[in-house]
């Protein structure tokens, strides 16, 4: 689509970036810029989503499960987790 990701959350060294994909799903980057492991949580309201979403880990190429209102992940120090969120019909 030619659009870059946008920062939608930033607090205490944790960030969430989101990008709309052509098929209507969203790519979500969960960043931990801290020197220690942390949990990054993203809620559907800040992503403009609603309902059940399936989360897929892009780098591991596996589904993480179905989530209703939010998704959270443990992200290592100075690490990133990239997921795709797709609505369940």
Buried (B, 14 or more C-beta within 10 A) or exposed (E): EEEEBEEBBEEEBBBBBBBBEEEEBBBBBBBBBBEEEBEBEBBBEEBEBEEBBBBBBEEEEEEBEEBEEBBEBEBEEEBBBBBBBBEEE
